[in-house]
Every structure is written in C-alpha cells, then in structure tokens.
Amino acid sequence: MKRHFTGLTDPGLVRSANQDSYYFDPEGRFFIVADGMGGHAGGEQASRIAAESIRKYLESHWKSSEKSEELLKTAIKEANNAILVDQVENPERQDMGTTAVIVAFRQKQVWRAHVGDSRLYRLGTENLEQLTEDHTWVGKAMKAGDITAEQAKVHPWRHVLSQCLGRKDLFQIDIAPIELGDGDRLILCSDGLTEEVDDEEIKTIMLDSDTPEKAALNLVEAAKNNGGSDNVTVIVVNEAAE
C-alpha cells in the first residue's frame, strides 16, 4: 500500500488566533489533530503541548514491544499530565484544555484514539463514515435517545465537552482498530470543519478532490465559505495500492 497525506490549518474568519495544532509523521506512521480551548494563550498552549507530547512519546516508543492500544493510551495520558503540569506552573492557564484525535499505522494494523469532539472519518468508494464518537454533552444525550441527531446539530450545548485533555478526571480514552481497504481515505479534523460543513458536503468534496492536498484545501475553504466561525484543521490520508 502507498500512503499519501497532508495537513492544513486555518484560523477561520472570526477568531483572531489559531488554537488548533496538528502533526503528521514524515514517514506516515501516525497523525495527530488537537483543538485547544481556554482563551487564546491557553488554547494554543494546550493543543501544542498535546500534539508535541504525543509525538515525542510515539516516536520514542514506536519500536518497543508495547501493544499499540497501550502505546496510544499512555501517549494521551502523558499529554494530559503535561498540560496539568503547565496549569500549575502558569495559573493563568488553569482552565485550558484540548481535544486529541490520533491515527497510527503500527504492527500491521491501523489504530485510532481520541478524546473530545475532534473527529475521524473514513471514506470508501462512496460511503463516508464517522469513526469517532463526540465526547460532548449532546453526544451523550443523543446516544441515550434524549435528543435526535437533527436537534444535536443546533443544540446550544453542542460544544460542551464531557471529556478533554487538561483535566484530572480524564477517564474516557476511546481506542480501536480500523479496517482500511485499497483506496480508502481518512480525514482527521477539528470541529471548525464539522460545525460548518456537514457530512454530505465533506463526502462530495473528498470525492471531487483527486489528491490529499486538494482535498484538505477544499475542505478548509468550504468551512470558511460557510461562515468560518472557528479555527479549522484537517489531515487527509489516502491509502492506495502501489
């Protein structure tokens, strides 16, 4: 399989600062998107710490015998602890936090891990599937059947996270393997994309874009054309035969 990938971030049209961070391994082994919160300085710092801490842990332990599931869980916990330490050292940032979504190609398997509402999608030949479940109050209410998917899209609490990095009570880290076929594509993104661009439009843009670079640019531009109310970050990974 041949892997092509790229990433792109943009502050959008409303925010004066970009609190998103992303990283992709040059060898295509792993990919990270983080969406910070807690004021300009706090959000930027939280997402930066998360992306950097996860990157360092994965790089230094990649060739270890540690199972991939545990590797990802520990990387996220290390990032959470790093943010907590920064909060203590910088009390003005004590309310900062961040989401994180990760994809890792390791030991002949693809894995995903996430905390928060940054998402991972898989696009096949025709179907777009959201692989992550939003860790939000609205997400929990929808899962419980208290509100519908349509109500969730406009609910005033839709951005209230039930889990994020930067909290002592972090208890939910979702990790699972992913099955990828020839030609499948992955999209990691912050909610700056999904707040402005619905799944059907994401699918159309992806199908109309023949390279990861075009897809990422077109997704970001669509978010801005639809309002650009938040920072928007996208990583696109194409998996295809040689």
N, C-alpha and C positions, 0 to 999 in steps of 0.2 A: 504494500500500500504506500502511496505517496501522499504526504501531508503538506497542504498549503494553508497559510494562516496569516492573519494581520490583526491589528488592533487600532482603534481610533477613539479619541475622547474630545469632547467639545463642551464649553461652559453653558451652551444654550443661549437664549435671547433675554433671559430675565436675571439670572444670577450673576453677580459681579466676580465671583470666584468659582473655581472648579474643585469640588470636594470629592471627586471620583479619582481612583487610581487603578491602574491595570499593569499587568506584566505578562509577557509570554516568553517562555524559554526559547532561545535561539535555535535549539535543536528540536523544538516542537514536543518536548516531553510533558510540559504542564503549562496551564493557563490560569490567570487569576484576574478577577474583577472585584473591586471593593468600592462601596458607596458610603462616604462618611457623613456624619451629622454632628451637630453640637456647635453651631456657629462657624464662621469662615475658617478661623485658625484651627479650631478643634476638629472639624470635619476633615479638613485637608490632612491634618496630622494623624488622625485615627486611620484613615484609609491608607495613607502612606506607610504607617507602622505595620498595618496588617499585611499589605502586599509584600513589603520588604521582609518581614519576619517569616511569612510563609515561604517566600522564595528561598531564604537562607536555609531554613530547615529542610526543605525538599532537596535542595542541591547537596547539602552536607550528608544527608541520609539516603539519598537515592539508591545507592548501590548496596545498602545494608540488607540484612535478611528480614527486616521488619516487614510485616504484611502491609500491603498498600492501604487497606482500610485504617489500620492503626497509624500508619505514617501520616495520613491526611488528618486524622483526628488530633494527633499530637501537634501537628503543624498549626492547626487552628487554635488549639489551647495555648500554644506558645505565643501566638499573635495576641490572643486575648490577655494573657498575662503581661505582655509588653505594653499594651495600651493601659492596663491598670497601673503599672509602674509609672508611666508617664503622667497619669492623672494625679498620682501622689506627689510627684516632683513638680508638677505645674497645676496647682489648684484651679487656675482659671480655665482649665480644660477638663474639669472633672465630669462634665456632662457629655463629653464626646463619646461617640461610638461609631461603628461601621458594620455594614454587611460584608459578606465574602462569598464568592462562588468560585469553585475550582474544578478544573478538569485535568486528569492525569492519565497519561498513556504509559503504563508500567507493568512489567512482568506479564506481557502478552494479554493484558486486559485494560479496558478503559474504565476509569472511575470518575465519579462526580461527588463533590462535597459542597455544602452550603449552610450558611446561617443568614437569616434576614430575608429580604424580598428581591435581591438581585437574582436574575433568572438564568436558566439554561434551557435552550430549545434544541430539538433535533429535527432537521428537515430531511425527509426521504425524497423519493421521486415526486411525490405530490403532497404528502401529509406533513404538517408542522405539529410537533408535539412538545408541550411544556413538560420538562423532566423534573423540575424542582417545584416544591410547594411553598408558597409565600408564608413566611413566619410573621404573620400580621394578625391583629385582632379580627379583621374582616375575613382573612383566610380561615381562621379557626371557626368563625361563625358560619361561614359558607359550608365548611366540612361538616359541621353539626346540623346543617339544614335549617339554620335560623334565618338566613338570607339567601337570595338567589345570586347567580353569577352576574346578572344584569344589575342588581342592586349593589353588589360589591364594587362595580366599576365607578359608581358615583357616590359611594358612601363617604361621609365626612371623616370617618376614622380609617379610611383605607390605607393611610400611610403610617398608622400606629403599629410599630413593630412589637411582636411578642418575644422576639429573641434578636440579639445583636452582639457583636464583639464589643468589649469595653464594659462588661457587667460581671460582677462576682457570681451572679446566679445563672451563668450560662449553663444550660442543661440539655439543650437540643442541638445536636450537630447531625444533619442528615447526610449519610454517605451510602452510595450504592453503585454497583457496576452498571455500565452502559453497553448495549449491543450496537455496533456500528456496521453497516453494510457498505459495499462499494458505492461511492457517490454520495453517501450521507454527509450532511453538513451540521455543524454545531454553532450555536450563537450564544455567547455569554454576554449579559448586558445588565446595566443598571436600570432602575425604574424610570429614569429620564427618557428611555426609549419606550417602554411599555405603557407609560402614562399617556403618551401622545400617539402611539402607533399601535393599532390593535393587531391581533394575531393574523387576521386575514391579509392585512396590508403588509405585515412582515413577510408572510409566505410569498406574496406576489413579488415583492421587491427582491427577495432571495432568488426566486425562480427566474427573474428577469436579469439577474446580475451574474455574469459568467466567471468572475474572479472574486476572491475574498476582499480584495482592495475596493472593487466597485460596490460590492455588497455592503461593506462597512460604511463607505462614504454615502451611499444612497439611503441607508437606514438612518444615519445621523441627520442627513438633510431632510428626510421625511419628518423626523421628530421636530426639527426646527421649523419646517413649513407648517406643521400642525400646532405650533404655539411655542415650542422650545422653552417650556416653563421651568425646566430643571437641567442640571448637567446630564449629559448623555454619553455613555461609554459602551462600546461594542467590540467584542472579539469574535471573528469568524474563522472557523476551522473547516477546511474541506478535506475529506478523506476519499481518495480515489486510487484505482489501480495504476501501476506504473505505466 
